[in-house]
Amino acid sequence: MPMFRSASRALPARNTIRTRTHSGAPDLTLLILLGVIVVFGLVMLTSASSVLGEKNFNDSYYYLKHQLLYGVFLGLIAFYVMGKIDYHYWRRYAFPILVATIVLLFAVFLPAVGTELLGAKRWISIGGFFFQPSEVVKLTFLIYLAAWLEKRGKQVEDVSYGLMSFLVMLGALVLLIAVAQKDLGTTIVIGVIAVVVYFIAGAPWKHLLFIGVGGLIAFFALIKIAPYRAARLTVFLNPETDPQGIGYHVNQALLAIGSGGFFGVGLGHSRQKFGYLPEVATDSIFSIVAEELGFVFALGLIVLFFAFTMQAFRVAKRAPDQFGRLLAVGIATWVGFQAFVNIGAMLSLLPLTGIPLPFVSYGSSSLIMLFAATGMLANISRRTSV
């Protein structure tokens, strides 16, 4: 982190000194890592969802087909578009894009388009296609925040112009997503992305301390108003609590991981996917990786995510301006933190939050937005500073 922090402080004021850049090919290492993770994710989704697809749709490849058509295909289009358009273009329209996304967050409560699934209204349905506006917010808020922080410059160190304005923006999103839509997992991801980017932009440590204390208070308040969140925290602190009730999910996940041993039971031979492990194709897919392919491949997947995140931070370090640097840091944090939380929850190192594993879990909204963000990251990597 310090290397980005010092670099951001050394950046000259906007429009005072023109940074010399050259446009070339996107970062090849980044693209290779992305490709390997996506292909591996499709292979594991095929195996993990086969029983569920046969049971629900009489087609063991249903979830793979849906992921390919609505996730990978549309995601690659998003990746191509974001990779071709100069990332500076989005700075100009950062505010109206964010406003449009917030309108979508309110739209989930409209009877005509909003859809309730799993006891929460988080989805919009258009022509049978479901997507979560909160996934879109991860990128649109990051774009707006990067543009806002670049414009603030040294004012980010000020309490009124920096800290309080930042907290007002973030607090509004928390109310919309965590409280109204009951999506604490997405809120945590957005909050961590925002705080990291805010810090890299030059926020002092005392601001971060204040945010940390406030965040803990907000976290426990959100747990207090939702009993199911308190139950998840209880299970995390004591995994043996009610193994057939609130502790069922995490115990089945640990059973799957433990059954895999060092080399796994074999691709396609999971026992837990036969109705024992909840959310087998989404939140719990890492447990199937560990069960079928064992410790070796599970560790390999973790290494892939770590390498991707580090490569994204390298792109941030070489970015030609503050806007690009903050965008790249935000995207790196997004992928790395989301993978960390998902895997940590499956290993019972963190409470269950319902956060999908990037590029691997089933879900078109998440996959499309991750592809779009990575396309923007590839675009930044093409414009390295000289």
Buried (B, 14 or more C-beta within 10 A) or exposed (E): EEEBBEBBEEBEEEEEEEBEBEEEEBBEBBBEBBEBBBEBBBBBBBBBBBBBBEEEEEEBBBBBEBBBEBBBEBBBBBBBBBBEEEBBEBBEEBBEBBEEBBEBBEEBEEEEEBEEEEEEBBBBBEEEEBBBBBBBBBBBBBBBBBBBBBBBBEEBBBEEBBBEBBBEBBEEBBEBBBBBBBBBBBBBBBBBBBBBBBBBBBBBEEBBEBBEEEBEEBBEEBBEEBEEBBBBBBBBEEBEBEEEEBBBBBBBBBBBBEBBEEEBBEBEEBEBBEEEBBBBBBBBBBBBBBBBBBBEBBEEBBEBBBBBBEBBBBBBBBBBBBBBBBBBBBBBBBBBBBBBBBBBBBBBEBBBBBBBBBBBBBBBBBBBBBBBBBBBBBBBBBBBBE
